[in-house]
Amino acid sequence: MLVGRHARVLLEAAARASPIPEDADLRCDGGPRPASVLVAAACDRSDTRRVASRRRARLRAPMLSDRFRAAVEEGNVGQVSELFHEHAAFRSPVLFRPYEGRDQVLKVLRAAEQVLGIGGRFRYVHQLEDPHDRVAILEFVTEVDGKQVEGIDKLTFDEDGLITELKVMIRPASALQFVGAKMAEQFPRVGLGLPS
């Protein structure tokens, strides 16, 4: 049963937008869904969130970047090799020249795993993808030595779904400088020098 002034306002607004049939079931107690999305919004918030979550899950198609995201968030960077094209490139936010070749890209990712806390503090907050252009944008946040770091991983895919380019952007500038210095410390540990 809907109660309260807010529910009444939503019902009135819904009725003006598209009239609710006289016999519509407006219960929010697990019975049939309300006839209007606005009426559903007036229902118990947890019920509405649960329904919306299921609806999003049904509507969301798998993305090319899903496997990369899952591996990174779970701290399984060592298992992403098969996701990259043999001639993949990594474009650093610090260097002009890219690291080229799957082996070089994987070394950069191993260093990033140590610096950015992948599998721990690191998490993706947004995932956008254009399946026609075969490009994905993964926005991340993390904390490195008490400093907040925000960034974007831009992934480009070939026709076979393999990553051909990983481009990273980091903000703010102070975080970029700090992360760049930390990455430079890690590179010798993973067998990586400057790109040639």
KAZIQUI-V998138 format. One record per pair of residues at least 12 apart in sequence whose C-alpha atoms are under 7 Angstrom apart, sorted by sequence separation. I is the first residue (numbers start at 1). J is the second residue. D is the distance in Angstrom with one decimal. If there is no record, write none. Layout:
I;J;D, I;J;D
//
This chain:
68;80;6.7, 88;100;6.0, 89;101;5.9, 126;138;5.7, 127;139;6.5, 139;151;5.7, 140;152;5.9, 154;166;5.7, 155;167;6.6, 87;100;6.5, 88;101;5.0, 126;139;5.1, 139;152;4.4, 153;166;6.6, 154;167;5.0, 87;101;4.4, 88;102;5.3, 124;138;6.4, 125;139;5.7, 138;152;5.5, 139;153;6.4, 153;167;5.8, 154;168;6.3, 20;35;6.8, 28;43;5.5, 86;101;5.9, 87;102;5.9, 90;105;5.6, 124;139;5.6, 125;140;5.6, 137;152;6.5, 138;153;5.1, 153;168;4.7, 28;44;6.9, 86;102;5.1, 89;105;6.5, 124;140;4.1, 137;153;5.8, 138;154;6.4, 152;168;5.7, 153;169;6.7, 85;102;6.5, 123;140;5.6, 124;141;6.4, 137;154;4.6, 152;169;5.2, 84;102;6.2, 123;141;5.7, 136;154;5.7, 137;155;6.4, 151;169;5.3, 152;170;6.6, 122;141;6.0, 123;142;6.5, 136;155;5.1, 151;170;4.1, 122;142;4.4, 135;155;5.7, 136;156;6.6, 150;170;5.8, 151;171;5.9, 121;142;5.4, 135;156;4.6, 150;171;5.4, 14;36;6.9, 121;143;6.4, 134;156;6.0, 135;157;6.3, 149;171;6.4, 134;157;5.3, 14;38;5.9, 1;26;7.0, 81;106;7.0, 1;27;5.2, 116;142;6.6, 149;175;5.8, 1;28;6.3, 10;38;6.0, 11;39;5.9, 116;144;6.2, 10;39;6.4, 10;42;6.7, 77;109;6.7, 77;110;6.7, 7;42;5.1, 2;43;6.7, 75;118;5.4, 75;119;3.7, 73;118;6.4, 74;119;4.9, 72;118;6.3, 73;119;5.1, 72;119;6.5, 73;123;6.1, 115;182;6.3, 115;183;6.4, 65;136;6.4, 112;183;6.7, 111;183;6.3, 88;163;6.6, 89;164;6.3, 90;165;5.9, 91;166;6.2, 92;167;6.4, 93;168;5.8, 111;186;5.4, 88;164;4.3, 89;165;4.7, 90;166;4.9, 91;167;4.6, 92;168;5.8, 93;169;5.3, 111;187;6.2, 85;162;5.3, 87;164;6.8, 88;165;5.4, 89;166;6.3, 90;167;5.8, 91;168;6.4, 93;170;6.7, 84;162;5.2, 85;163;5.6, 83;162;5.3, 84;163;4.5, 85;164;5.4, 111;190;6.6, 83;163;6.1, 84;164;6.4, 107;190;5.9, 107;192;6.7, 94;180;6.4, 99;195;5.2, 64;161;6.4, 98;195;6.3, 97;195;6.2
//
